[in-house]
Amino acid sequence: MPRQKDPSTLDRRRRGVFSRRRGEILAYLVAHGPATGQSVADHLGVHRNSARQHLDRLVAERFVVAVVEHRGLRGRPRVLYGMGTAHAPDVLGPSGVRSALDIARAAERRDGGDPDVAGFAQRALVLDHLDRHGFEPVAEDSVAEDSVAEDGAGLTVQCPITATWAEVGDDLCAAHLSVLERVLSQADGPHATLAVHPHVTPGVCRLRFTPTTDADDPVA
């Protein structure tokens, strides 16, 4: 059985968009709403150019959106950075969605599973997103023994930025959940809700997928 890895080691591994600074930015935007690059820099205590580099990466990965604010005043308009909403650009492009689903379906068939079950596509896209950003599945009895339950399918992962989470708290997880929900919405099929239980043990998070019925779905 795979042994749980030391979170401090994972913090130094590949972690996609996540780093301590970018984690702090995400938490700040969730707590304070859209902000200018200078406001972010002041919060971090870094030069504006340094903050801008981190913000540009978050925008490129579509975690954050940049909106030009036109206030009818002279001078250059401000750029406000904020968390993406349901109307923000998709986190995964069309080719990314196709690739993630093709790989997941092939693996599921190889293992004798059924890639056509409800919620498979949503789970596959979330798994692909987590893998891209350094979250690793955990197979530990004390953590993952209820990873599949009657009320939904679960997934237990090791967080690549455990130290940052300890510094900024739940706002970071709230920011990432907003991104995960946008990933979830890109999959065809029945809608699903996603709950995140951060750091059920140090460095380990549990996600729960619950497909909605037609009666539960407000858009049905």
N, C-alpha and C positions, 0 to 999 in steps of 0.2 A: 504494500500500500504506500502511495507517495507520502513522504514526510512533509509536514508543513514547514515552509521556509522562513528563515529569519526575516521579519519585515525590514530591519535595517539594511539587510543585503539587497532586498528588492528595491529599496529606495534608490539604490545606485544603478539599477538595471535600466534597460529600455523602458520608457514610460510614455511614449507618444507625446501628446501635448502637455502632459502634466510635469510640472516642476514646482519647487517651493514658491517661487515668485508668481507663476501663472496660477497656482492654486490660491494664493492670496488675492490675486486680482479677481478670480471668479467669486470667491467668498465676498469680496468688497462690493462687486456689482449686484449680487443677490441682496445684500444687506442695505445698500444705499441707492440702488437703481442706476439708470444711465449716468455716465460721468465722462468728463473730458480726460484726455491723456494727461494733462497737468494735474488734475485732481487725483488720478491714479498714482502718478509719480509722487505727489506730496504724501499720499497715504503710505506708500511703500518706503519713502525716504530715499528715492533714487532719482537720477537725472531723467528728464522727460524723454530723452532719446532711448534710454534703457527701457522705460515703461512702454514706449511706442513699439519697440521690437517685440516685447512679449504680447502686446495687444494685437500686433500684425499677425503673429502666429495663431492666436486664438481666433482671429477673424478668418484666416486662411483655412483653419480646420472647421470653421462654421460653428464653433462653440459660442462665439460672440458676434454681434452685428454692429457695424459702424454706420451711423446715420448723420448726414450733414444737416445741421440746424440752420434754417434760414430765418433770421429774426428781423430782416429789413433794416439792419444797421450797416454802417460803413465798415470796411475791413473784411478780412477773411472770415467766412462763416465757421462756427465751431463744429467739431466732429464729436458726437456723443457715442460712447461705447456702452452696449448693454447686452443682457442675455437675450438670445433669440426667442421669439414667440412661435406659436403654431404657424404663423404666416411668414416666418423667416425662411431663407433658402434651406433646402434639404441638407442634412448633415452628410449623407452619403449621396454621391452622384448616381445617375442611372446605371453606369457601368459597374460601380462599386456594389450596388444592390444585386445586380445580376451575378457578379462574381461570387459574392458571399453566399447567395442562395444556391448556386450551382455546386460550390464546394461542400456546403452543408448537406445538400440532398444526396450527393454522391457518397459522402461519409456515412450518412444514415442508412442508405440502402446496403452499403458494404457491411454494416454492422447488424443487418437484419431488421432495421427499424422501418417506420412508416413516415416518410417526409410529407405526407398529405394530411396528417392529423391537425386538428385545430390548434392554432398558436405556434406551429412549427416555424413559419416564416418570421414572425416577430422575434421569437427566441433566437433564431439563427442570425438575424441582423444585430441584435444586441450583443450576442457572443462575439461577432466579428468586430464590432466597435470596441468591446472590452479588450479583446486580444490586441488590437491595433495600439491601444494605449497602456499596455503593460499589466493589465489585470489577469491573474492566473487562476484557473480553477483549482479548488482545494478539495481533496478527498480525505477528510479526516472524520472519523466516526463521531467524535464529540461535537463537531460543528455541522456536518453535512448529513447526519442520519435522517433528517426530515426534509431533505431537499426535494422530494416529490411527495405531494400530499393531495388529498381529495379536493382541496379548495384552490389548487393551482400547481404549476410546475415551478420548482425552485432552482436556484443556482447559487453556489457559494464560491466566492473568489477572494484572492489575496490582493489587498490594495497596494499599489506601487508607491503611494505617497503617505504612508502612515504617519511619519513625523510631521508633515505639513498639516494633516488632519488634526493632530493633537494640538497644534498651535492655533488653528483658525476655527475649529469646531464644526458644527452641523451645517453652517452656511455653505461650506464647500460641497457637502453631499447634496444639499438642495440644488446647487448650481449644476452638478453633474446629473441629477435626476431630471432636470428640465431638458438637458441634452438627450438623455436616454429616452425620454418620452417622444422627442422629435424623431429619433431613430426608429422607435416602435411604430410611429405613425406612417413610416414609409413602406411598411409591408402590406401586401394585399391580404385579404381574408378577414375573418372576424376581428373586431376590435378587442384589445386586451388592456387591462390595467397593470401597472407595474409598481410594486412597493419595494423600497430599499430599506434594509435594516443595517445601518452602518456599524461596523466594528462590534459585532456580537461577541467576538473575542479580539484582543488587540491585533489590528491589521487585517482582520477577516470580516467581509461584508456578505450579507445574504440578500438575494433578489428573489422576489416572488411574482410570477406571471399568473394572472387570472383572466382567462377569456371571458368576455361579457356575452350575455345572451341578448336576443333582440329586445327583450323587455328592459334590460339594463342599459342598452345603448341609446343615448339621447338623440342620436342622429338617425336611428332606424325608423 
